[in-house]
Amino acid sequence: MLIKIKESYRYIVAVCDTELLGKYFEEDEFQLDIKKSFYEGEEKNKEEAIQIMKEMKKEDATFNIVGKKSTQAALEAGIINEKGIKTINDIPFALVLL
């Protein structure tokens, strides 16, 4: 997984499955654009990603999560629940504003 943390008025945490970086998906009127400029960050394994997400949750961060591995890690970290996951072309994603 790739994780990128941006600092704005609050932290923005972008998490995506590595193989999805730079890809674009469209279904009906919805699009999912996994731009390198937004999602390209440090490569992390599942345990590291879960720990980072738990830490950033304490900071009231905003999360943008894309991909099966990334959404599963976010579920395990307690960032999202099953109801918060949507899909476009079978690619799961979630947006979280804490």
Secondary structure as UniProt FT lines:
FT   STRAND          2..7
FT   STRAND          11..16
FT   HELIX           18..20
FT   TURN            21..22
FT   STRAND          24..27
FT   TURN            28..29
FT   STRAND          30..33
FT   HELIX           36..39
FT   STRAND          42..43
FT   HELIX           46..58
FT   TURN            59..60
FT   STRAND          62..66
FT   HELIX           68..77
FT   HELIX           82..84
FT   STRAND          86..88
FT   TURN            89..90
FT   STRAND          91..97
//
